[in-house]
Amino acid sequence: MMDAPVVMIENMHKHLERESGADPWAAAMAAAEEVGPALFFSLIIIAVSFLPVFALGGEEGKLFAPLAFTKTFSVAAAAMLSVTLVP
């Protein structure tokens, strides 16, 4: 979950290094537009990968459902925050 903000900030840092005299907000927007969609979809794919766990029934469902809910909600929240708050 922490990969997306690290990648976003690292890309912003690279943009600011390349364009040293440019507006920092414009460089941040360019960096966010460059990697934002890829980061968002990579986190959504991770969240979707836990969906088969919800189909489990019986004892397995009771055992793994809390993990799947927690991981799915936290990754979905990280996906939303990585394209809204981080840039």
PDB file with SEQRES, HELIX, SHEET and CRYST1 records, atoms N, CA, C and O in Angstrom:
SEQRES   1 A   87  MET MET ASP ALA PRO VAL VAL MET ILE GLU ASN MET HIS          
SEQRES   2 A   87  LYS HIS LEU GLU ARG GLU SER GLY ALA ASP PRO TRP ALA          
SEQRES   3 A   87  ALA ALA MET ALA ALA ALA GLU GLU VAL GLY PRO ALA LEU          
SEQRES   4 A   87  PHE PHE SER LEU ILE ILE ILE ALA VAL SER PHE LEU PRO          
SEQRES   5 A   87  VAL PHE ALA LEU GLY GLY GLU GLU GLY LYS LEU PHE ALA          
SEQRES   6 A   87  PRO LEU ALA PHE THR LYS THR PHE SER VAL ALA ALA ALA          
SEQRES   7 A   87  ALA MET LEU SER VAL THR LEU VAL PRO                          
HELIX    1 AA1 ASP A    3  ARG A   18  1                                  16    
HELIX    2 AA2 PRO A   24  VAL A   48  1                                  25    
HELIX    3 AA3 LEU A   51  ALA A   55  5                                   5    
HELIX    4 AA4 GLY A   58  THR A   84  1                                  27    
CRYST1    1.000    1.000    1.000  90.00  90.00  90.00 P 1           1          
ATOM      1  N   MET A   1       0.812  -1.189   0.000  1.00  0.00           N  
ATOM      2  CA  MET A   1       0.000   0.000   0.000  1.00  0.00           C  
ATOM      3  C   MET A   1       0.859   1.257   0.000  1.00  0.00           C  
ATOM      4  O   MET A   1       0.427   2.302  -0.486  1.00  0.00           O  
ATOM      5  N   MET A   2       2.041   1.167   0.528  1.00  0.00           N  
ATOM      6  CA  MET A   2       2.901   2.345   0.582  1.00  0.00           C  
ATOM      7  C   MET A   2       3.727   2.518  -0.686  1.00  0.00           C  
ATOM      8  O   MET A   2       4.464   3.497  -0.809  1.00  0.00           O  
ATOM      9  N   ASP A   3       3.620   1.603  -1.613  1.00  0.00           N  
ATOM     10  CA  ASP A   3       4.380   1.732  -2.854  1.00  0.00           C  
ATOM     11  C   ASP A   3       3.880   2.896  -3.702  1.00  0.00           C  
ATOM     12  O   ASP A   3       4.681   3.620  -4.295  1.00  0.00           O  
ATOM     13  N   ALA A   4       2.575   3.079  -3.764  1.00  0.00           N  
ATOM     14  CA  ALA A   4       2.012   4.127  -4.618  1.00  0.00           C  
ATOM     15  C   ALA A   4       2.465   5.530  -4.210  1.00  0.00           C  
ATOM     16  O   ALA A   4       2.905   6.292  -5.071  1.00  0.00           O  
ATOM     17  N   PRO A   5       2.374   5.897  -2.938  1.00  0.00           N  
ATOM     18  CA  PRO A   5       2.863   7.240  -2.580  1.00  0.00           C  
ATOM     19  C   PRO A   5       4.363   7.412  -2.805  1.00  0.00           C  
ATOM     20  O   PRO A   5       4.815   8.489  -3.192  1.00  0.00           O  
ATOM     21  N   VAL A   6       5.129   6.357  -2.564  1.00  0.00           N  
ATOM     22  CA  VAL A   6       6.575   6.454  -2.773  1.00  0.00           C  
ATOM     23  C   VAL A   6       6.886   6.664  -4.247  1.00  0.00           C  
ATOM     24  O   VAL A   6       7.727   7.496  -4.588  1.00  0.00           O  
ATOM     25  N   VAL A   7       6.222   5.925  -5.121  1.00  0.00           N  
ATOM     26  CA  VAL A   7       6.440   6.072  -6.562  1.00  0.00           C  
ATOM     27  C   VAL A   7       5.998   7.455  -7.030  1.00  0.00           C  
ATOM     28  O   VAL A   7       6.677   8.083  -7.841  1.00  0.00           O  
ATOM     29  N   MET A   8       4.862   7.930  -6.521  1.00  0.00           N  
ATOM     30  CA  MET A   8       4.358   9.240  -6.919  1.00  0.00           C  
ATOM     31  C   MET A   8       5.327  10.348  -6.495  1.00  0.00           C  
ATOM     32  O   MET A   8       5.649  11.228  -7.294  1.00  0.00           O  
ATOM     33  N   ILE A   9       5.784  10.309  -5.268  1.00  0.00           N  
ATOM     34  CA  ILE A   9       6.687  11.355  -4.777  1.00  0.00           C  
ATOM     35  C   ILE A   9       8.044  11.266  -5.460  1.00  0.00           C  
ATOM     36  O   ILE A   9       8.661  12.293  -5.741  1.00  0.00           O  
ATOM     37  N   GLU A  10       8.512  10.063  -5.726  1.00  0.00           N  
ATOM     38  CA  GLU A  10       9.786   9.921  -6.435  1.00  0.00           C  
ATOM     39  C   GLU A  10       9.689  10.482  -7.850  1.00  0.00           C  
ATOM     40  O   GLU A  10      10.627  11.120  -8.329  1.00  0.00           O  
ATOM     41  N   ASN A  11       8.570  10.252  -8.515  1.00  0.00           N  
ATOM     42  CA  ASN A  11       8.387  10.795  -9.861  1.00  0.00           C  
ATOM     43  C   ASN A  11       8.295  12.321  -9.822  1.00  0.00           C  
ATOM     44  O   ASN A  11       8.815  13.000 -10.707  1.00  0.00           O  
ATOM     45  N   MET A  12       7.638  12.854  -8.804  1.00  0.00           N  
ATOM     46  CA  MET A  12       7.588  14.313  -8.659  1.00  0.00           C  
ATOM     47  C   MET A  12       8.976  14.892  -8.429  1.00  0.00           C  
ATOM     48  O   MET A  12       9.314  15.951  -8.959  1.00  0.00           O  
ATOM     49  N   HIS A  13       9.768  14.194  -7.640  1.00  0.00           N  
ATOM     50  CA  HIS A  13      11.138  14.640  -7.383  1.00  0.00           C  
ATOM     51  C   HIS A  13      11.957  14.650  -8.674  1.00  0.00           C  
ATOM     52  O   HIS A  13      12.728  15.578  -8.919  1.00  0.00           O  
ATOM     53  N   LYS A  14      11.789  13.628  -9.485  1.00  0.00           N  
ATOM     54  CA  LYS A  14      12.507  13.573 -10.769  1.00  0.00           C  
ATOM     55  C   LYS A  14      12.071  14.713 -11.686  1.00  0.00           C  
ATOM     56  O   LYS A  14      12.902  15.317 -12.364  1.00  0.00           O  
ATOM     57  N   HIS A  15      10.770  15.010 -11.710  1.00  0.00           N  
ATOM     58  CA  HIS A  15      10.283  16.123 -12.538  1.00  0.00           C  
ATOM     59  C   HIS A  15      10.862  17.447 -12.052  1.00  0.00           C  
ATOM     60  O   HIS A  15      11.249  18.291 -12.860  1.00  0.00           O  
ATOM     61  N   LEU A  16      10.921  17.629 -10.753  1.00  0.00           N  
ATOM     62  CA  LEU A  16      11.465  18.873 -10.214  1.00  0.00           C  
ATOM     63  C   LEU A  16      12.962  18.990 -10.467  1.00  0.00           C  
ATOM     64  O   LEU A  16      13.474  20.097 -10.638  1.00  0.00           O  
ATOM     65  N   GLU A  17      13.673  17.862 -10.494  1.00  0.00           N  
ATOM     66  CA  GLU A  17      15.111  17.885 -10.825  1.00  0.00           C  
ATOM     67  C   GLU A  17      15.328  18.283 -12.272  1.00  0.00           C  
ATOM     68  O   GLU A  17      16.212  19.084 -12.576  1.00  0.00           O  
ATOM     69  N   ARG A  18      14.518  17.722 -13.170  1.00  0.00           N  
ATOM     70  CA  ARG A  18      14.675  18.007 -14.594  1.00  0.00           C  
ATOM     71  C   ARG A  18      14.323  19.444 -14.927  1.00  0.00           C  
ATOM     72  O   ARG A  18      15.006  20.083 -15.728  1.00  0.00           O  
ATOM     73  N   GLU A  19      13.271  19.954 -14.325  1.00  0.00           N  
ATOM     74  CA  GLU A  19      12.793  21.306 -14.620  1.00  0.00           C  
ATOM     75  C   GLU A  19      13.027  22.173 -13.390  1.00  0.00           C  
ATOM     76  O   GLU A  19      12.087  22.503 -12.666  1.00  0.00           O  
ATOM     77  N   SER A  20      14.273  22.536 -13.159  1.00  0.00           N  
ATOM     78  CA  SER A  20      14.624  23.222 -11.913  1.00  0.00           C  
ATOM     79  C   SER A  20      13.991  24.609 -11.794  1.00  0.00           C  
ATOM     80  O   SER A  20      13.699  25.043 -10.680  1.00  0.00           O  
ATOM     81  N   GLY A  21      13.772  25.307 -12.885  1.00  0.00           N  
ATOM     82  CA  GLY A  21      13.209  26.655 -12.822  1.00  0.00           C  
ATOM     83  C   GLY A  21      11.706  26.701 -13.009  1.00  0.00           C  
ATOM     84  O   GLY A  21      11.113  27.778 -12.959  1.00  0.00           O  
ATOM     85  N   ALA A  22      11.077  25.555 -13.223  1.00  0.00           N  
ATOM     86  CA  ALA A  22       9.650  25.521 -13.521  1.00  0.00           C  
ATOM     87  C   ALA A  22       8.814  25.662 -12.250  1.00  0.00           C  
ATOM     88  O   ALA A  22       9.316  25.535 -11.133  1.00  0.00           O  
ATOM     89  N   ASP A  23       7.548  25.923 -12.451  1.00  0.00           N  
ATOM     90  CA  ASP A  23       6.603  26.016 -11.347  1.00  0.00           C  
ATOM     91  C   ASP A  23       6.479  24.649 -10.669  1.00  0.00           C  
ATOM     92  O   ASP A  23       6.209  23.662 -11.353  1.00  0.00           O  
ATOM     93  N   PRO A  24       6.666  24.559  -9.355  1.00  0.00           N  
ATOM     94  CA  PRO A  24       6.592  23.262  -8.683  1.00  0.00           C  
ATOM     95  C   PRO A  24       5.211  22.612  -8.765  1.00  0.00           C  
ATOM     96  O   PRO A  24       5.104  21.387  -8.814  1.00  0.00           O  
ATOM     97  N   TRP A  25       4.164  23.421  -8.781  1.00  0.00           N  
ATOM     98  CA  TRP A  25       2.823  22.854  -8.889  1.00  0.00           C  
ATOM     99  C   TRP A  25       2.584  22.244 -10.268  1.00  0.00           C  
ATOM    100  O   TRP A  25       1.926  21.211 -10.391  1.00  0.00           O  
ATOM    101  N   ALA A  26       3.119  22.884 -11.297  1.00  0.00           N  
ATOM    102  CA  ALA A  26       2.979  22.333 -12.654  1.00  0.00           C  
ATOM    103  C   ALA A  26       3.772  21.041 -12.792  1.00  0.00           C  
ATOM    104  O   ALA A  26       3.315  20.089 -13.425  1.00  0.00           O  
ATOM    105  N   ALA A  27       4.956  21.012 -12.200  1.00  0.00           N  
ATOM    106  CA  ALA A  27       5.765  19.783 -12.241  1.00  0.00           C  
ATOM    107  C   ALA A  27       5.072  18.662 -11.472  1.00  0.00           C  
ATOM    108  O   ALA A  27       5.103  17.506 -11.894  1.00  0.00           O  
ATOM    109  N   ALA A  28       4.448  18.997 -10.347  1.00  0.00           N  
ATOM    110  CA  ALA A  28       3.731  17.984  -9.568  1.00  0.00           C  
ATOM    111  C   ALA A  28       2.537  17.446 -10.343  1.00  0.00           C  
ATOM    112  O   ALA A  28       2.272  16.244 -10.309  1.00  0.00           O  
ATOM    113  N   MET A  29       1.821  18.307 -11.031  1.00  0.00           N  
ATOM    114  CA  MET A  29       0.688  17.856 -11.836  1.00  0.00           C  
ATOM    115  C   MET A  29       1.132  16.974 -12.995  1.00  0.00           C  
ATOM    116  O   MET A  29       0.497  15.963 -13.294  1.00  0.00           O  
ATOM    117  N   ALA A  30       2.232  17.361 -13.648  1.00  0.00           N  
ATOM    118  CA  ALA A  30       2.747  16.540 -14.754  1.00  0.00           C  
ATOM    119  C   ALA A  30       3.181  15.168 -14.254  1.00  0.00           C  
ATOM    120  O   ALA A  30       2.938  14.156 -14.912  1.00  0.00           O  
ATOM    121  N   ALA A  31       3.818  15.137 -13.099  1.00  0.00           N  
ATOM    122  CA  ALA A  31       4.254  13.864 -12.535  1.00  0.00           C  
ATOM    123  C   ALA A  31       3.070  13.000 -12.130  1.00  0.00           C  
ATOM    124  O   ALA A  31       3.084  11.787 -12.337  1.00  0.00           O  
ATOM    125  N   ALA A  32       2.051  13.618 -11.558  1.00  0.00           N  
ATOM    126  CA  ALA A  32       0.861  12.869 -11.143  1.00  0.00           C  
ATOM    127  C   ALA A  32       0.095  12.327 -12.344  1.00  0.00           C  
ATOM    128  O   ALA A  32      -0.407  11.204 -12.307  1.00  0.00           O  
ATOM    129  N   GLU A  33       0.006  13.114 -13.401  1.00  0.00           N  
ATOM    130  CA  GLU A  33      -0.672  12.639 -14.605  1.00  0.00           C  
ATOM    131  C   GLU A  33       0.097  11.503 -15.267  1.00  0.00           C  
ATOM    132  O   GLU A  33      -0.499  10.651 -15.927  1.00  0.00           O  
ATOM    133  N   GLU A  34       1.406  11.484 -15.097  1.00  0.00           N  
ATOM    134  CA  GLU A  34       2.230  10.455 -15.728  1.00  0.00           C  
ATOM    135  C   GLU A  34       2.066   9.090 -15.060  1.00  0.00           C  
ATOM    136  O   GLU A  34       1.912   8.085 -15.754  1.00  0.00           O  
ATOM    137  N   VAL A  35       2.097   9.036 -13.740  1.00  0.00           N  
ATOM    138  CA  VAL A  35       2.064   7.738 -13.059  1.00  0.00           C  
ATOM    139  C   VAL A  35       0.764   7.461 -12.320  1.00  0.00           C  
ATOM    140  O   VAL A  35       0.554   6.341 -11.856  1.00  0.00           O  
ATOM    141  N   GLY A  36      -0.118   8.456 -12.199  1.00  0.00           N  
ATOM    142  CA  GLY A  36      -1.353   8.287 -11.444  1.00  0.00           C  
ATOM    143  C   GLY A  36      -2.237   7.141 -11.911  1.00  0.00           C  
ATOM    144  O   GLY A  36      -2.630   6.308 -11.094  1.00  0.00           O  
ATOM    145  N   PRO A  37      -2.563   7.070 -13.198  1.00  0.00           N  
ATOM    146  CA  PRO A  37      -3.436   5.973 -13.643  1.00  0.00           C  
ATOM    147  C   PRO A  37      -2.828   4.586 -13.418  1.00  0.00           C  
ATOM    148  O   PRO A  37      -3.538   3.657 -13.034  1.00  0.00           O  
ATOM    149  N   ALA A  38      -1.555   4.441 -13.647  1.00  0.00           N  
ATOM    150  CA  ALA A  38      -0.925   3.134 -13.448  1.00  0.00           C  
ATOM    151  C   ALA A  38      -0.944   2.736 -11.973  1.00  0.00           C  
ATOM    152  O   ALA A  38      -1.194   1.576 -11.647  1.00  0.00           O  
ATOM    153  N   LEU A  39      -0.684   3.682 -11.090  1.00  0.00           N  
ATOM    154  CA  LEU A  39      -0.719   3.385  -9.654  1.00  0.00           C  
ATOM    155  C   LEU A  39      -2.128   3.027  -9.202  1.00  0.00           C  
ATOM    156  O   LEU A  39      -2.318   2.084  -8.434  1.00  0.00           O  
ATOM    157  N   PHE A  40      -3.105   3.773  -9.676  1.00  0.00           N  
ATOM    158  CA  PHE A  40      -4.489   3.521  -9.292  1.00  0.00           C  
ATOM    159  C   PHE A  40      -4.924   2.122  -9.719  1.00  0.00           C  
ATOM    160  O   PHE A  40      -5.482   1.374  -8.917  1.00  0.00           O  
ATOM    161  N   PHE A  41      -4.673   1.769 -10.968  1.00  0.00           N  
ATOM    162  CA  PHE A  41      -5.111   0.464 -11.454  1.00  0.00           C  
ATOM    163  C   PHE A  41      -4.321  -0.684 -10.847  1.00  0.00           C  
ATOM    164  O   PHE A  41      -4.865  -1.776 -10.682  1.00  0.00           O  
ATOM    165  N   SER A  42      -3.069  -0.473 -10.515  1.00  0.00           N  
ATOM    166  CA  SER A  42      -2.314  -1.549  -9.860  1.00  0.00           C  
ATOM    167  C   SER A  42      -2.883  -1.840  -8.475  1.00  0.00           C  
ATOM    168  O   SER A  42      -2.950  -3.001  -8.072  1.00  0.00           O  
ATOM    169  N   LEU A  43      -3.292  -0.811  -7.744  1.00  0.00           N  
ATOM    170  CA  LEU A  43      -3.896  -1.039  -6.431  1.00  0.00           C  
ATOM    171  C   LEU A  43      -5.288  -1.636  -6.543  1.00  0.00           C  
ATOM    172  O   LEU A  43      -5.681  -2.448  -5.705  1.00  0.00           O  
ATOM    173  N   ILE A  44      -6.035  -1.249  -7.560  1.00  0.00           N  
ATOM    174  CA  ILE A  44      -7.364  -1.841  -7.758  1.00  0.00           C  
ATOM    175  C   ILE A  44      -7.237  -3.327  -8.111  1.00  0.00           C  
ATOM    176  O   ILE A  44      -8.051  -4.133  -7.663  1.00  0.00           O  
ATOM    177  N   ILE A  45      -6.244  -3.694  -8.894  1.00  0.00           N  
ATOM    178  CA  ILE A  45      -6.037  -5.103  -9.237  1.00  0.00           C  
ATOM    179  C   ILE A  45      -5.720  -5.907  -7.982  1.00  0.00           C  
ATOM    180  O   ILE A  45      -6.196  -7.033  -7.833  1.00  0.00           O  
ATOM    181  N   ILE A  46      -4.930  -5.350  -7.088  1.00  0.00           N  
ATOM    182  CA  ILE A  46      -4.634  -6.043  -5.831  1.00  0.00           C  
ATOM    183  C   ILE A  46      -5.910  -6.220  -5.019  1.00  0.00           C  
ATOM    184  O   ILE A  46      -6.127  -7.283  -4.437  1.00  0.00           O  
ATOM    185  N   ALA A  47      -6.755  -5.199  -4.970  1.00  0.00           N  
ATOM    186  CA  ALA A  47      -8.011  -5.303  -4.223  1.00  0.00           C  
ATOM    187  C   ALA A  47      -8.938  -6.349  -4.846  1.00  0.00           C  
ATOM    188  O   ALA A  47      -9.585  -7.110  -4.126  1.00  0.00           O  
ATOM    189  N   VAL A  48      -9.003  -6.390  -6.162  1.00  0.00           N  
ATOM    190  CA  VAL A  48      -9.880  -7.347  -6.848  1.00  0.00           C  
ATOM    191  C   VAL A  48      -9.377  -8.776  -6.675  1.00  0.00           C  
ATOM    192  O   VAL A  48     -10.168  -9.718  -6.714  1.00  0.00           O  
ATOM    193  N   SER A  49      -8.085  -8.943  -6.487  1.00  0.00           N  
ATOM    194  CA  SER A  49      -7.546 -10.296  -6.324  1.00  0.00           C  
ATOM    195  C   SER A  49      -8.040 -10.978  -5.057  1.00  0.00           C  
ATOM    196  O   SER A  49      -7.956 -12.201  -4.948  1.00  0.00           O  
ATOM    197  N   PHE A  50      -8.545 -10.224  -4.109  1.00  0.00           N  
ATOM    198  CA  PHE A  50      -9.083 -10.818  -2.889  1.00  0.00           C  
ATOM    199  C   PHE A  50     -10.555 -11.186  -3.011  1.00  0.00           C  
ATOM    200  O   PHE A  50     -11.098 -11.800  -2.092  1.00  0.00           O  
ATOM    201  N   LEU A  51     -11.212 -10.841  -4.092  1.00  0.00           N  
ATOM    202  CA  LEU A  51     -12.633 -11.141  -4.240  1.00  0.00           C  
ATOM    203  C   LEU A  51     -12.959 -12.630  -4.199  1.00  0.00           C  
ATOM    204  O   LEU A  51     -13.995 -12.985  -3.638  1.00  0.00           O  
ATOM    205  N   PRO A  52     -12.135 -13.532  -4.763  1.00  0.00           N  
ATOM    206  CA  PRO A  52     -12.469 -14.957  -4.654  1.00  0.00           C  
ATOM    207  C   PRO A  52     -12.529 -15.467  -3.215  1.00  0.00           C  
ATOM    208  O   PRO A  52     -13.197 -16.466  -2.948  1.00  0.00           O  
ATOM    209  N   VAL A  53     -11.855 -14.813  -2.302  1.00  0.00           N  
ATOM    210  CA  VAL A  53     -11.899 -15.241  -0.905  1.00  0.00           C  
ATOM    211  C   VAL A  53     -13.312 -15.086  -0.352  1.00  0.00           C  
ATOM    212  O   VAL A  53     -13.722 -15.849   0.522  1.00  0.00           O  
ATOM    213  N   PHE A  54     -14.062 -14.097  -0.859  1.00  0.00           N  
ATOM    214  CA  PHE A  54     -15.427 -13.895  -0.378  1.00  0.00           C  
ATOM    215  C   PHE A  54     -16.363 -15.026  -0.809  1.00  0.00           C  
ATOM    216  O   PHE A  54     -17.446 -15.167  -0.243  1.00  0.00           O  
ATOM    217  N   ALA A  55     -15.976 -15.819  -1.781  1.00  0.00           N  
ATOM    218  CA  ALA A  55     -16.802 -16.939  -2.227  1.00  0.00           C  
ATOM    219  C   ALA A  55     -16.615 -18.178  -1.366  1.00  0.00           C  
ATOM    220  O   ALA A  55     -17.366 -19.145  -1.494  1.00  0.00           O  
ATOM    221  N   LEU A  56     -15.629 -18.154  -0.499  1.00  0.00           N  
ATOM    222  CA  LEU A  56     -15.400 -19.300   0.371  1.00  0.00           C  
ATOM    223  C   LEU A  56     -16.540 -19.431   1.364  1.00  0.00           C  
ATOM    224  O   LEU A  56     -17.086 -18.435   1.839  1.00  0.00           O  
ATOM    225  N   GLY A  57     -16.882 -20.642   1.662  1.00  0.00           N  
ATOM    226  CA  GLY A  57     -17.953 -20.885   2.622  1.00  0.00           C  
ATOM    227  C   GLY A  57     -17.452 -21.682   3.805  1.00  0.00           C  
ATOM    228  O   GLY A  57     -16.316 -22.157   3.818  1.00  0.00           O  
ATOM    229  N   GLY A  58     -18.295 -21.820   4.777  1.00  0.00           N  
ATOM    230  CA  GLY A  58     -17.970 -22.644   5.934  1.00  0.00           C  
ATOM    231  C   GLY A  58     -16.849 -22.072   6.774  1.00  0.00           C  
ATOM    232  O   GLY A  58     -16.731 -20.860   6.958  1.00  0.00           O  
ATOM    233  N   GLU A  59     -16.037 -22.973   7.274  1.00  0.00           N  
ATOM    234  CA  GLU A  59     -14.950 -22.584   8.175  1.00  0.00           C  
ATOM    235  C   GLU A  59     -13.898 -21.734   7.474  1.00  0.00           C  
ATOM    236  O   GLU A  59     -13.348 -20.808   8.070  1.00  0.00           O  
ATOM    237  N   GLU A  60     -13.615 -22.047   6.209  1.00  0.00           N  
ATOM    238  CA  GLU A  60     -12.629 -21.260   5.463  1.00  0.00           C  
ATOM    239  C   GLU A  60     -13.099 -19.819   5.284  1.00  0.00           C  
ATOM    240  O   GLU A  60     -12.313 -18.881   5.406  1.00  0.00           O  
ATOM    241  N   GLY A  61     -14.383 -19.656   4.996  1.00  0.00           N  
ATOM    242  CA  GLY A  61     -14.929 -18.318   4.843  1.00  0.00           C  
ATOM    243  C   GLY A  61     -14.843 -17.517   6.121  1.00  0.00           C  
ATOM    244  O   GLY A  61     -14.513 -16.331   6.098  1.00  0.00           O  
ATOM    245  N   LYS A  62     -15.141 -18.166   7.245  1.00  0.00           N  
ATOM    246  CA  LYS A  62     -15.059 -17.484   8.531  1.00  0.00           C  
ATOM    247  C   LYS A  62     -13.625 -17.130   8.889  1.00  0.00           C  
ATOM    248  O   LYS A  62     -13.374 -16.124   9.552  1.00  0.00           O  
ATOM    249  N   LEU A  63     -12.699 -17.946   8.456  1.00  0.00           N  
ATOM    250  CA  LEU A  63     -11.297 -17.725   8.783  1.00  0.00           C  
ATOM    251  C   LEU A  63     -10.679 -16.607   7.943  1.00  0.00           C  
ATOM    252  O   LEU A  63      -9.963 -15.758   8.473  1.00  0.00           O  
ATOM    253  N   PHE A  64     -10.952 -16.602   6.642  1.00  0.00           N  
ATOM    254  CA  PHE A  64     -10.274 -15.669   5.744  1.00  0.00           C  
ATOM    255  C   PHE A  64     -11.067 -14.408   5.403  1.00  0.00           C  
ATOM    256  O   PHE A  64     -10.491 -13.466   4.859  1.00  0.00           O  
ATOM    257  N   ALA A  65     -12.343 -14.357   5.698  1.00  0.00           N  
ATOM    258  CA  ALA A  65     -13.149 -13.185   5.359  1.00  0.00           C  
ATOM    259  C   ALA A  65     -12.658 -11.910   6.049  1.00  0.00           C  
ATOM    260  O   ALA A  65     -12.585 -10.872   5.391  1.00  0.00           O  
ATOM    261  N   PRO A  66     -12.319 -11.935   7.340  1.00  0.00           N  
ATOM    262  CA  PRO A  66     -11.810 -10.687   7.944  1.00  0.00           C  
ATOM    263  C   PRO A  66     -10.533 -10.180   7.283  1.00  0.00           C  
ATOM    264  O   PRO A  66     -10.367  -8.972   7.111  1.00  0.00           O  
ATOM    265  N   LEU A  67      -9.646 -11.069   6.918  1.00  0.00           N  
ATOM    266  CA  LEU A  67      -8.430 -10.670   6.216  1.00  0.00           C  
ATOM    267  C   LEU A  67      -8.775 -10.044   4.872  1.00  0.00           C  
ATOM    268  O   LEU A  67      -8.229  -9.003   4.506  1.00  0.00           O  
ATOM    269  N   ALA A  68      -9.672 -10.673   4.147  1.00  0.00           N  
ATOM    270  CA  ALA A  68     -10.033 -10.168   2.818  1.00  0.00           C  
ATOM    271  C   ALA A  68     -10.715  -8.812   2.914  1.00  0.00           C  
ATOM    272  O   ALA A  68     -10.422  -7.920   2.118  1.00  0.00           O  
ATOM    273  N   PHE A  69     -11.616  -8.639   3.870  1.00  0.00           N  
ATOM    274  CA  PHE A  69     -12.272  -7.338   4.045  1.00  0.00           C  
ATOM    275  C   PHE A  69     -11.263  -6.259   4.401  1.00  0.00           C  
ATOM    276  O   PHE A  69     -11.265  -5.177   3.813  1.00  0.00           O  
ATOM    277  N   THR A  70     -10.406  -6.556   5.359  1.00  0.00           N  
ATOM    278  CA  THR A  70      -9.422  -5.568   5.800  1.00  0.00           C  
ATOM    279  C   THR A  70      -8.485  -5.173   4.673  1.00  0.00           C  
ATOM    280  O   THR A  70      -8.249  -3.987   4.443  1.00  0.00           O  
ATOM    281  N   LYS A  71      -7.956  -6.155   3.975  1.00  0.00           N  
ATOM    282  CA  LYS A  71      -7.011  -5.873   2.894  1.00  0.00           C  
ATOM    283  C   LYS A  71      -7.698  -5.154   1.736  1.00  0.00           C  
ATOM    284  O   LYS A  71      -7.129  -4.220   1.170  1.00  0.00           O  
ATOM    285  N   THR A  72      -8.901  -5.568   1.379  1.00  0.00           N  
ATOM    286  CA  THR A  72      -9.613  -4.949   0.267  1.00  0.00           C  
ATOM    287  C   THR A  72      -9.952  -3.492   0.572  1.00  0.00           C  
ATOM    288  O   THR A  72      -9.753  -2.622  -0.276  1.00  0.00           O  
ATOM    289  N   PHE A  73     -10.460  -3.221   1.772  1.00  0.00           N  
ATOM    290  CA  PHE A  73     -10.798  -1.845   2.125  1.00  0.00           C  
ATOM    291  C   PHE A  73      -9.570  -0.962   2.227  1.00  0.00           C  
ATOM    292  O   PHE A  73      -9.597   0.189   1.790  1.00  0.00           O  
ATOM    293  N   SER A  74      -8.491  -1.483   2.799  1.00  0.00           N  
ATOM    294  CA  SER A  74      -7.294  -0.660   2.947  1.00  0.00           C  
ATOM    295  C   SER A  74      -6.629  -0.390   1.597  1.00  0.00           C  
ATOM    296  O   SER A  74      -6.131   0.714   1.375  1.00  0.00           O  
ATOM    297  N   VAL A  75      -6.609  -1.355   0.705  1.00  0.00           N  
ATOM    298  CA  VAL A  75      -6.023  -1.137  -0.614  1.00  0.00           C  
ATOM    299  C   VAL A  75      -6.909  -0.208  -1.445  1.00  0.00           C  
ATOM    300  O   VAL A  75      -6.395   0.618  -2.199  1.00  0.00           O  
ATOM    301  N   ALA A  76      -8.221  -0.331  -1.317  1.00  0.00           N  
ATOM    302  CA  ALA A  76      -9.114   0.580  -2.041  1.00  0.00           C  
ATOM    303  C   ALA A  76      -8.941   2.016  -1.539  1.00  0.00           C  
ATOM    304  O   ALA A  76      -8.935   2.961  -2.329  1.00  0.00           O  
ATOM    305  N   ALA A  77      -8.802   2.168  -0.234  1.00  0.00           N  
ATOM    306  CA  ALA A  77      -8.564   3.511   0.313  1.00  0.00           C  
ATOM    307  C   ALA A  77      -7.213   4.049  -0.144  1.00  0.00           C  
ATOM    308  O   ALA A  77      -7.094   5.234  -0.458  1.00  0.00           O  
ATOM    309  N   ALA A  78      -6.201   3.195  -0.185  1.00  0.00           N  
ATOM    310  CA  ALA A  78      -4.880   3.627  -0.660  1.00  0.00           C  
ATOM    311  C   ALA A  78      -4.934   4.024  -2.126  1.00  0.00           C  
ATOM    312  O   ALA A  78      -4.250   4.962  -2.534  1.00  0.00           O  
ATOM    313  N   ALA A  79      -5.731   3.331  -2.921  1.00  0.00           N  
ATOM    314  CA  ALA A  79      -5.869   3.684  -4.334  1.00  0.00           C  
ATOM    315  C   ALA A  79      -6.482   5.073  -4.489  1.00  0.00           C  
ATOM    316  O   ALA A  79      -6.037   5.870  -5.315  1.00  0.00           O  
ATOM    317  N   MET A  80      -7.495   5.348  -3.696  1.00  0.00           N  
ATOM    318  CA  MET A  80      -8.142   6.667  -3.780  1.00  0.00           C  
ATOM    319  C   MET A  80      -7.207   7.780  -3.270  1.00  0.00           C  
ATOM    320  O   MET A  80      -7.133   8.854  -3.867  1.00  0.00           O  
ATOM    321  N   LEU A  81      -6.512   7.519  -2.188  1.00  0.00           N  
ATOM    322  CA  LEU A  81      -5.623   8.526  -1.632  1.00  0.00           C  
ATOM    323  C   LEU A  81      -4.394   8.751  -2.510  1.00  0.00           C  
ATOM    324  O   LEU A  81      -3.860   9.860  -2.547  1.00  0.00           O  
ATOM    325  N   SER A  82      -3.943   7.725  -3.209  1.00  0.00           N  
ATOM    326  CA  SER A  82      -2.737   7.871  -4.015  1.00  0.00           C  
ATOM    327  C   SER A  82      -2.953   8.786  -5.226  1.00  0.00           C  
ATOM    328  O   SER A  82      -1.995   9.351  -5.752  1.00  0.00           O  
ATOM    329  N   VAL A  83      -4.190   8.932  -5.664  1.00  0.00           N  
ATOM    330  CA  VAL A  83      -4.443   9.826  -6.799  1.00  0.00           C  
ATOM    331  C   VAL A  83      -5.102  11.133  -6.393  1.00  0.00           C  
ATOM    332  O   VAL A  83      -5.277  12.016  -7.232  1.00  0.00           O  
ATOM    333  N   THR A  84      -5.474  11.279  -5.118  1.00  0.00           N  
ATOM    334  CA  THR A  84      -6.105  12.518  -4.682  1.00  0.00           C  
ATOM    335  C   THR A  84      -5.233  13.294  -3.704  1.00  0.00           C  
ATOM    336  O   THR A  84      -4.925  14.460  -3.952  1.00  0.00           O  
ATOM    337  N   LEU A  85      -4.835  12.681  -2.615  1.00  0.00           N  
ATOM    338  CA  LEU A  85      -4.139  13.393  -1.550  1.00  0.00           C  
ATOM    339  C   LEU A  85      -2.648  13.500  -1.792  1.00  0.00           C  
ATOM    340  O   LEU A  85      -2.062  14.550  -1.531  1.00  0.00           O  
ATOM    341  N   VAL A  86      -2.022  12.454  -2.278  1.00  0.00           N  
ATOM    342  CA  VAL A  86      -0.560  12.440  -2.440  1.00  0.00           C  
ATOM    343  C   VAL A  86      -0.051  13.504  -3.415  1.00  0.00           C  
ATOM    344  O   VAL A  86       0.923  14.189  -3.103  1.00  0.00           O  
ATOM    345  N   PRO A  87      -0.681  13.665  -4.593  1.00  0.00           N  
ATOM    346  CA  PRO A  87      -0.152  14.706  -5.504  1.00  0.00           C  
ATOM    347  C   PRO A  87      -0.287  16.080  -4.905  1.00  0.00           C  
ATOM    348  O   PRO A  87       0.104  17.067  -5.529  1.00  0.00           O  
TER     349      PRO A  87                                                      
END                                                                             
